[in-house]
Amino acid sequence: MWRIGGARIRTPTRELPWQRGRWLLPLIFTVVALASIVTTAFALSRTLAIEDQSRLIANNALVSVRVLARMDHDVAQRRLLLDEHVLLSDSSSTAEIEREIARMDEDLAAGAKTYEPLATFPGERRLWDRVKALNQEIEPPVARVLELSRVNRNAEAHDLLVTTSAQFRELRNGLDALIKINDGAANRSIARIASLRRSLVVTFLGIGTAAILGLLILGRWSVRQLFQRDQQAARYARVLEERNRDLDAFAGHVAHDIRGPLSTISLAAEQLARVVPEHAKTTDLLRRGVSQMQSFIEDLLALARVQAITGSCDPAAVCAKVCQDFANRVAGENGTLRCAVEHAQVRCTEGLLQQALVNLLGNAIKYRRVDVSLQIEMSGAITDGAYHLRVTDNGMGMSPEDAARAFEPFYRATRTRGLPGTGLGLSIVKRVVDASGGAVSVTSRIGQGATFTVHLPLAAAEASGQGGPAH
């Protein structure tokens, strides 16, 4: 890319080996990253699904253990209450026992209802069906024992109750077996969750190790490629810098050489106006064209002269001088110019900063609104370790599209092309600020003016004490 007066021209270059393969490195990194992400996501989702399933099984087993333990307790209590009922003859006491037995029966029924859908482990359903059958077989003898005990036929009731002892024992053994099945399932599920977590850790370690090894290999290759690229880029940068300097010098020489013929044309136009006064309009048009061409050449020379800036200056002093130079011009437009700029030392020469401010103030006057009094304000202060210098006006303003392109060389908004100018004023401002290591920005709305903010780095010798604003 070559640069002529701030504009850059792209030059074709021979494609280098590292340029032909420049897409390969991002592609490899992308493939490795995607493979790692997909593998990790699959392993994680699979592990989480199995872990959720195991946790659900463990939770169901624990619920089953609690329900079965309560049912076993109710069966044991029921058997003891029956024995007590047979031994007692007091009707009020037996009635209380019967109410307690009824409550045990309800509790057993509720527990059976809760446990019924949870009986899903191997062999559990068959054993549960046997437990339910035993409970049903016990019901008729139990009802007969209570009936005999109520009429004090306790001996018969006791003999009948003894015959049910084996069934009660088998019923409790069945409940104990169901508890063991669920307890074992819960322990296995918990162990499986722990094993899955260990497997997940191992998987992640494997994926991470593979990714690191792959990245190390790619990194070594990419470092080699980048080293070659940097060397080639440095060579091209040196060549381009030399060509840019030559082009800047060429642009300056051309602009300087054109000034001579333009001066001749300007003198000829003045003489022609005196000799042929009836063609005054033509000669005026010729003089305006020459003046515009001279302004254009001056702007080109300003662009060509701006190089890297190493000096420093006080923006307050520069702004005071510029405000003094523009005071009469602004007053002639019935306008107001205010200046409140704090002292500091910024990285920019006095002449170049003055040139930038002259261009900004010149634009503020050129693009003023005729229906309001011109108002221009310059302010500056140190903020966040840098110097911010603002020029604000109440002029025509710019649309967002025009503001985005305001600093492009030769760019002029459609509605301002009828006004005089070369389209290089703001480009010079930007180049001065860029050469100082700073930045420039603009905020504007149509019909409400514009604010240009110049951000300049502080000079290395910036004093610790700072004075007040300059007016």
Residue pairs with C-beta under 8 A, 6 or more apart in sequence:
1 8
1 9
1 10
1 11
1 240
2 8
2 9
2 10
2 11
2 240
2 243
2 244
2 247
3 9
3 244
3 247
3 248
4 247
4 248
4 250
4 251
5 248
5 251
5 300
5 303
5 304
5 409
6 303
6 409
6 424
6 427
6 428
6 431
7 409
7 410
13 236
16 232
18 225
18 228
18 229
18 232
21 225
25 218
25 221
25 222
25 225
28 218
29 215
29 218
32 211
32 214
32 215
32 218
36 207
36 210
36 211
39 207
40 204
40 207
43 200
43 203
43 204
43 207
44 200
47 196
47 197
47 199
47 200
47 203
50 192
50 196
51 193
51 196
51 197
54 189
54 190
54 192
54 193
54 196
55 189
55 193
57 185
57 186
57 189
58 185
58 186
58 189
58 190
58 193
60 118
60 120
61 121
61 182
61 183
61 185
61 186
61 189
62 182
62 186
63 114
63 118
64 115
64 118
64 119
64 178
64 179
64 182
65 179
65 182
65 183
65 186
67 111
67 114
67 115
67 118
68 111
68 115
68 175
68 178
68 179
68 182
69 179
70 107
70 111
71 107
71 108
71 111
71 112
71 115
71 175
72 172
72 175
72 176
72 179
74 104
74 107
74 108
74 111
75 108
75 168
75 171
75 172
75 175
76 172
77 104
78 101
78 104
78 105
78 108
78 142
79 168
81 97
81 100
81 101
81 104
82 101
82 142
82 145
82 146
82 161
83 161
84 97
85 94
85 97
85 98
85 101
85 145
85 146
85 149
86 145
86 149
86 154
86 157
86 158
86 161
87 154
88 94
88 97
89 152
89 154
91 150
94 149
94 150
98 146
101 146
108 135
112 132
112 135
115 128
116 128
119 125
119 128
119 178
121 181
121 182
121 185
123 181
124 178
124 181
124 182
127 174
127 177
127 178
127 181
128 178
130 174
131 171
131 174
131 175
131 178
134 167
134 170
134 171
134 174
135 171
137 167
138 164
138 167
138 168
138 171
141 160
141 161
141 163
141 164
141 167
142 164
144 157
144 160
145 157
145 160
145 161
145 164
146 157
148 154
148 156
148 157
148 160
149 157
248 304
249 304
251 300
251 303
251 304
252 300
252 301
252 304
252 305
255 297
255 300
255 301
255 304
256 301
258 293
258 297
259 294
259 297
262 290
262 293
262 294
262 297
265 286
265 290
266 287
266 290
266 291
266 294
269 283
269 286
269 287
269 290
270 283
270 287
272 279
272 283
272 286
273 279
273 280
273 283
273 284
273 287
276 283
292 420
292 422
295 420
295 421
295 422
296 422
296 424
299 422
299 424
299 425
299 427
299 428
300 424
302 355
302 424
302 428
303 409
303 424
303 427
303 428
303 431
306 352
306 428
306 431
306 432
306 435
307 435
308 435
309 347
309 348
309 349
309 352
309 432
309 435
309 436
309 437
310 347
311 347
311 348
311 349
311 350
312 345
312 346
312 347
312 348
312 349
312 459
312 461
313 345
313 346
313 348
313 349
313 350
313 353
314 343
314 344
314 345
314 346
315 341
315 343
315 344
315 346
315 353
315 380
315 387
315 389
315 456
316 341
316 342
316 343
316 344
316 380
316 467
316 469
316 470
317 343
317 350
317 470
318 350
318 353
318 354
318 357
319 339
319 341
319 357
319 378
319 380
319 389
319 470
320 339
320 341
320 470
320 471
321 354
322 354
322 357
322 358
322 361
322 378
323 337
323 339
323 378
325 358
326 337
326 358
326 361
326 365
327 337
329 365
330 336
330 337
330 365
330 374
330 376
333 365
333 368
333 374
334 373
334 374
335 365
335 368
335 373
335 374
335 375
335 376
336 373
336 374
336 375
336 376
337 361
337 376
337 377
337 378
338 375
338 376
338 377
338 378
339 377
339 378
339 379
339 470
339 471
340 377
340 378
340 379
340 380
340 469
340 470
340 471
341 378
341 379
341 380
341 381
341 389
341 469
341 470
342 380
342 381
342 382
342 466
342 467
342 468
342 469
342 470
343 466
343 467
343 468
343 470
344 380
344 382
344 387
344 458
344 462
344 466
345 458
345 459
345 461
345 462
345 463
346 353
346 387
346 436
346 456
346 457
346 458
346 459
347 436
347 437
347 438
347 456
347 457
347 458
347 459
348 432
348 433
348 436
348 438
348 456
352 432
352 435
352 436
353 432
355 428
355 432
356 428
356 429
356 432
356 433
356 454
357 378
357 391
359 425
359 426
359 428
359 429
360 391
360 429
360 452
361 376
361 378
361 391
362 425
363 425
363 426
364 374
364 376
364 391
364 393
364 395
364 450
365 374
365 376
366 419
366 420
366 421
367 393
367 395
367 396
367 416
367 419
368 374
368 393
368 394
368 395
368 396
369 394
369 395
369 396
369 447
372 394
374 393
374 394
374 395
375 393
375 394
376 391
376 392
376 393
377 390
377 391
377 392
377 393
378 389
378 390
378 391
378 392
379 389
379 390
379 392
379 469
380 387
380 388
380 389
380 390
381 387
381 388
382 388
382 458
382 466
385 458
386 438
386 455
386 456
386 457
386 458
387 455
387 456
387 457
387 458
388 453
388 454
388 455
389 453
389 454
389 456
390 451
390 452
390 453
390 454
391 451
391 452
391 454
392 449
392 450
392 451
392 452
393 449
393 450
393 451
394 448
394 449
395 449
395 450
396 415
396 416
396 446
396 447
396 449
397 444
397 445
397 446
397 447
397 448
397 449
397 450
398 406
398 413
398 442
398 444
398 445
398 446
398 450
399 413
399 446
402 413
403 442
403 443
403 444
403 450
405 411
406 426
406 442
407 426
407 427
407 429
407 430
407 440
407 442
408 427
409 423
409 424
409 427
410 422
410 423
410 424
410 427
411 423
412 421
412 423
429 440
429 452
429 454
430 440
433 439
433 440
433 454
433 455
433 456
436 456
436 457
437 457
438 454
438 455
438 456
438 457
439 455
440 452
440 453
440 454
440 455
441 452
441 453
441 455
442 450
442 451
442 452
442 453
443 450
443 451
443 453
444 450
444 451
